[in-house]
């Protein structure tokens, strides 16, 4: 008797798509922020929670990002129209 595992594969593919979509979003956020500041940041430093982008880094990095918040949010609105980010912390 041979078991059919297609349902398990399709279930796991849903998670794969979610993860790759989140990685793509983080990459776009990282590239957009890096364009506006004098630091290069790693996508691992970026987390999103609802409509907020959280940045892990030095106080100097976060201060520079906060100075450019409005420009970054405008660029992200164009780059990621399906996401409505309202703040960066």
N, C-alpha and C positions, 0 to 999 in steps of 0.2 A: 504494500500500500504506500503510495507516494503522497506526501503532504504538500499542500499548496500554500506557499509563503508570500504570495503576491500582496495580500492584504497587509501584512507586516511591513513589507517593503514600501508600499504606498504611504502607510502611516509614518514611517521614519523619514520619508522624503519630505513630508510637510515640515518637520522640524529642521531639516537641512535647508529648506528654502527660507525659513524664518531666520536662521542663523546667518546665512549668506546675505540676506537683505539687511540685517542689522550691521554686519561688517561693512557692507557697501555704504550705508548711511553714515557710519562712524568715519569712514575714509573721506567722504565728501565733506563732512563737518570739519575734520582735521585739515584738509586742503584749504577750505574756505578760511578758517581761522589763521592758518599759517600765512596765507596771502596778505592778511591785514596786520600781522605783528612781526617783530624782528626775531622771534624764536621759531625753532622747528619743533613741533610736538609729535608725539607718537599716538596713533589711534587708541592705544591702550589707556591713555590718559583721559579719554573722553567717555563719559557715561551719559545716557539720556534717561530722564524720568519724567514721563508725561510731556509737558511742553517746556521743560527746562533742560538745559545742557549743563552738565557738571564737569568741571575741569579739575584734574588732580595735578598739582605742580607747585612750583615755588610761588610765594606771595608776589614776587616781581612779575612772573609770567601771568598770573591771574589779574594783576593790576593792569597790565598792558591790554589783556583781552577785554577787561571791563571798559577801558577807554575807547575801544573800538566796537562795543557791543551793538550799537544801532546799525553800523555798516555791515557787520557780520550777519546779523539777523536778516537784513534786507537781501543780502546775497544768498543766504540759505533759503529764503522764501522762494527765490527764483530757481535755485538748484534742486530743492526738494519741495515741490508744490504740495505733496501729500502730507507734509509735516508742518505743523504750525508751532514753531518754537517762539516762546515769548520772553525767555530770560536765559542768561548765562551766569553761572555761579562758580 
